[in-house]
C-alpha cells in the first residue's frame, strides 16, 4: 500500500502530466497540421527544432527553459513584471518542462494521422463548394481525431516520466515539483528507500503501460477508419 506522501506524489504526477498534455495539445496539432499540409522555405528547420528535445540531453532543454523563464529571462521577466508570477520551483514549471519534452512525440503522431487522411476527399469537398474551414472541420479533423488522441495519450505518458529537464529547470521540491521520477531518484539516495522505489516504480510502469496500450488502440482505430474510407 502507498503511504499518504506517495499518493500525493502520484496525484502531483497526474496533475503535471494532464496539464502538460492539455496545454501542449493545441500547439502540437497546429504544428502537425503545418508540417503535414503546407510547403514553405525552412520547413525542414522547423521540423528539426520541434524534434530537437528528442535528441539533445534533457538537461540542456531544462537549462534553456531556466534561461528563458528566470526572472531576468525573456519570458520569466515578462511574467514577473506583468502578472507577478514565477514558474520556478513550482508545479507549473514542471508541467512546462514535461510539455516541451512531450511535444515532439505528440507532433509526430498527429502529423502521421493528418497525412493519412485522403487528400482526394478534401479536394472533392472543395469542388462541391465547401470552404477550407468546413473541409477541415467536417473531414480532416474527424478522420484524424483517433490519431490526435493517440498522440495526446503518448504525450501524457511521456510527461509523467519526465526527469532530466524537470530537475534542471525547477529542481526537486517536495509537494511542488517532486513527481514520480524525481521521487524515485530521491528514494534511491536514502538508506532503506528500496521499498518506496519498488512501489513508485510499479505505479510508474503501470501508468506508462496503460497509456501506451491506449495509444496503440487509438492508432489502430484510426488506421481501420481510414482503410474503410
Secondary structure, DSSP 8 states (H G I E B T S, - for coil): ---HHHHHHHHHHHHHHHHHHHHHHHHHHHHHHHHHH---TTHHHHHHHHHHHHHS-HHHHHHHHHHHHSTTSHHHHHHHHHH----TTSHHHHHHHHHHHHHHHHHHHHHHHHHTS-HHHHHHHHHTT--HHHHIIIIIHHHHHHHHHHHHHHHHHHHHT--HHHHHHH---TTTT--HHHHHHHHHTSTT-HHHHHHHHHHHHHHHHHHHHHHHHHHHHHHHHHHH-
